[in-house]
Amino acid sequence: GKDGNYCSDGMPHVTKIARKPKGVGAELKDAACAVTQVIIALEIQEGKEAMATKKYMQEWKKTGTAQVLRLTEPWHGTGRVINADAALASVTTAEACRTYGMHFTGLVKTATTKFPMDHFKHHEYKEQGD
């Protein structure tokens, strides 16, 4: 928008973050190629209610998982490795990627659903980094 003012230029959703005094404008999620470093897919975030109706939400019930699947649709079934930050990474996202013929890596928070905490509690670590 003109002079950085996106709030009045017809954006579909203006993101507000409580800890920030000013709106941050339109929020985008993207997929980029690690080899070429080119963004190859973009998705405008449209607000909680609108995003809840998007493809894959009915099946997977998690916003991050559904976003990853929508952004990577051209690569379903290719065996590609998808890497995501903690905002999108979860055990459910890893399962969904496998279901659609891809692999997944990402930092999964230990408090997330399906995290294999029991495995790590019973694993004997010999030295730091094991």
C-alpha positions in Angstrom: 0.0 0.0 0.0 0.9 3.6 -0.4 3.4 4.8 2.3 3.2 1.4 4.0 -0.4 1.8 5.0 -2.0 -1.6 4.3 -5.0 -1.2 6.7 -7.1 0.8 4.3 -6.1 -0.7 0.9 -8.5 -3.6 0.8 -6.4 -6.3 2.4 -8.5 -9.4 3.2 -7.3 -9.6 6.8 -5.2 -7.3 9.0 -3.2 -9.2 11.6 -3.2 -7.8 15.1 -0.8 -9.1 17.7 -1.6 -8.1 21.2 2.1 -7.5 22.3 2.6 -5.1 19.3 1.2 -1.6 19.5 0.5 -1.4 15.7 -1.2 -3.8 13.4 1.3 -5.8 11.3 -0.7 -5.7 8.1 -1.3 -8.7 6.0 0.3 -12.0 7.2 1.6 -14.4 4.6 2.8 -18.0 4.9 5.2 -19.2 2.3 7.0 -22.2 0.9 10.5 -21.8 -0.5 12.9 -24.0 -2.3 16.1 -24.6 -0.3 18.2 -25.1 -3.4 17.1 -22.1 -5.4 16.1 -19.9 -2.4 13.0 -18.8 -4.3 9.6 -18.5 -2.7 7.4 -20.9 -4.7 4.0 -20.6 -2.9 2.3 -17.9 -0.8 -0.9 -17.9 1.2 -2.6 -14.8 2.7 -3.9 -15.4 6.2 -7.5 -14.5 6.3 -8.4 -14.7 10.0 -9.3 -17.6 12.3 -12.8 -18.3 11.0 -11.9 -18.1 7.3 -8.8 -20.3 7.7 -10.8 -22.9 9.6 -12.8 -23.6 6.4 -9.7 -24.1 4.2 -8.7 -27.4 2.5 -7.2 -30.1 4.9 -8.7 -28.5 8.1 -11.6 -31.0 8.2 -9.2 -33.9 7.9 -6.3 -32.8 10.1 -7.9 -30.3 12.5 -4.6 -28.3 12.9 -4.1 -24.9 11.2 -0.3 -25.4 10.8 -0.7 -28.9 9.3 -3.3 -27.7 6.9 -1.2 -24.8 5.8 1.9 -27.0 5.2 -0.3 -29.3 3.1 -1.8 -26.5 1.0 1.6 -24.9 0.4 3.2 -28.1 -0.7 0.4 -29.6 -2.9 2.6 -29.6 -6.0 5.0 -31.9 -4.3 2.6 -34.4 -2.8 3.8 -37.9 -3.6 7.3 -36.8 -4.6 9.3 -37.9 -1.5 10.5 -34.3 -1.0 11.6 -33.2 2.4 9.6 -30.4 4.0 11.3 -28.3 6.7 9.3 -25.9 8.9 9.9 -23.8 12.0 8.2 -24.4 15.4 5.1 -22.4 14.4 4.2 -25.1 11.8 6.1 -28.2 13.1 4.2 -30.9 15.0 3.9 -34.6 15.1 0.6 -34.3 13.2 2.3 -32.3 10.4 5.0 -35.0 10.1 2.2 -37.7 9.9 0.3 -35.6 7.3 3.4 -35.2 5.2 4.1 -38.9 5.2 0.4 -39.6 4.3 0.9 -37.3 1.2 4.2 -38.9 0.2 6.6 -36.4 1.6 9.1 -36.3 4.6 9.2 -33.7 7.3 11.7 -32.1 9.6 11.1 -29.4 12.1 11.5 -28.3 15.7 8.6 -29.9 17.5 7.8 -28.6 21.0 7.8 -31.3 23.7 4.3 -30.2 25.0 2.6 -31.0 21.7 0.0 -33.7 21.1 1.6 -37.1 20.1 5.1 -36.0 21.1 6.9 -39.3 22.0 7.9 -38.2 25.5 8.0 -41.7 26.9 10.6 -42.7 24.4 12.9 -39.9 25.5 12.3 -40.5 29.2 13.4 -44.2 28.9 16.3 -43.6 26.6 19.8 -43.7 28.2 22.0 -40.9 27.1 25.7 -41.6 27.3 26.9 -38.0 26.6 25.6 -34.6 25.7 24.2 -34.6 22.1 23.1 -38.3 22.0 
